[in-house]
Amino acid sequence: MELERGYRLGKKHCFRMRCLAILLKAEGLSAAKVGERTEMEQHTVSKWLKHAA
């Protein structure tokens, strides 16, 4: 719920995108698919997810 709130109400775009990436990955999407959905590079998504763990 915190990630969903961060995605919807976060003040910084970067923070909102990180929340979205984590939420999409939790739904079972691959880093490549998350990258496609968020228009981010796959290596950026992987890096963010690694730091979130």
N, C-alpha and C positions, 0 to 999 in steps of 0.2 A: 504494500500500500504506500509505503514511503517513496518507492521508486516511481509509482504512478503519479503521486503528488508532485514529485520533483520534475517529472516530465511535463506535467500540465502547468505547474506554477513557478518553476525555476526561473530565476532572474536572468541567468546567462544562457545563451544558446548552446554553448559548449556543454554545460551541465545537463541541459535538457536532452541533448543528443546522447550523452553517456547513459543517462537513465533509460532512454529508449533502446539503446543497444543492449543493455543488460536485460531489459524486459523481453526483447525479441529473442535473445539467446536462451532465456529461460523457457520460452515457448518451444524450443527445440530447433530453431533455425541455425544453420551453419554461419560461421563468421562471414563467409562470402555472401550469403543471402542477406544477412544483416547489413552488410556494406551496400548491397544493391538497394535495399529498402530505405537506407538512411543517406544514400549518396556519399558514403565514406569509403576510403580505401580499406581493403580487407586487413592489411597489416595494422592499420590504425585501430580498427575494431578489435583485433586480437590483442593488441597492446593495452587498450582500455579495459578489456575484459580480464586480462591477466592482473592488472592493478586492482581491479574491483574484488578479486577473489581473496 
